[in-house]
Amino acid sequence: MNSEEIIHFEDTLLSPVYQKFPIVLEKGSGCYVWDLDGKKYLDLMGGYGVSLVGHSNDKVVEAIYNQATKLTSCHGSFYNEQRSKTVQKLHKITPKHLDNIYLCNSGTEAIEAALKLCKKNSTNKIISMSGSYHGKTIGSLSLTWNPKYKKSFKPLLDNIEFITFGSIESLDQIDENTGSVFLEVIQGESGVKFASNEYFIKLQEQCNKNNVLLVIDEIQTGLGRTGKMWAHEHYGLKPDILCIGKGLAGGLPVGAMLYRSDLSNFSLGEHTTTFGGNPLTSAATNATIDYLLNENLVDNAEKIGEIFLNGLSDLMSKYDFIRDVRGLGLMIAIESRFPIKDILYDALNHGLIMLYSGRNILRLLPPLILTENEVKESLEILSTIFQNYDRGKLSNG
């Protein structure tokens, strides 16, 4: 099939839920992808943060291939070596007090599992944050802030309240009538938004004082993305429940919820999944975690992220339309004073793929294997593109 045919059938037959770029991707390697016509792109989107260890990572591909020749499906009612290795490796890299693990197929599924566990432990209100994004299934959507995602599906779950992310005063609403709090330490969907150390200190104190479960969503921020294995480590938080996903299996669908075993736990058959912890995904997860540790990618994210942010700050000093540059590790945002749609498409023409948050924020979630040379290449492309927009092109967009 050629590009036109592929695009035609997807546009005709697929549910029209994605904002599509007019590119047919065929293959990837490391931080690069190629379209069907052979054009090469430096990928700073990383599949919305999924390509943590790079596209088609050799170790992950080898693990998938080897396992596919042995066994691809093993329901949770049987034991399997790959799954056993996965829970051991997860336990090794996560807070030790989180000693129960639920394996599933996406970050949203991990949130749904956490939501059910919280409801089993308390009938009190659940608190989420303004600007939050936890997914689009009914439960996770109920915890998500943006009204545009929710308006067509009301009524959603009740007894969920939203407080202002980053507002220390709002934390007084975490009280004795609260059962759990759902938190993204850094809000990605909202444009890589941060809160202060003081905010997180009081949030933890309020949860401790009122015996409130703290659920931390590290689906986008976890596994080294921010220069530490977990973003909550930057602020000394202690989650009762931790949700992860995205790049955990090197590109395969995956999710996990880790939690304290002393909570009121799921009973036999109460929350199960057909595919969670299957041998193929588990093999990919094991290879991904090993690669993450063996190649020191957490440290690389910290180092390369700082270099990238410094370079972007230099660009901000040159181009007035850039309102802000912010980030931690390799989770980065460039905020424009004007809509950035044209920048995204212009970047594609120059062989650079980026992500967006809303109308005016470029978001970067590149693979953690990103090198200094690839940062230099990115900055050169961005500088070329930004020159056009600093002369007023954006104001006309």
LINRA-V513924 format. One record per helix or strand of 2 or more residues. SS is the DSSP state (H for helix, E for strand). FROM is the first residue (numbers start at 1). LEN is the number of residues. Records with the same first field share a line. If there is no record, write none. Layout:
SS->FROM-LEN  FROM-LEN
//
This chain:
H->3-11  46-4  58-11  81-13  107-15  138-5  147-7  169-5  197-13  231-5  246-4  279-16  297-22  341-9  372-25
E->25-6  32-4  40-4  100-5  125-5  160-4  178-6  213-5  241-4  255-5  322-7  331-6  352-2  355-3  361-4
//
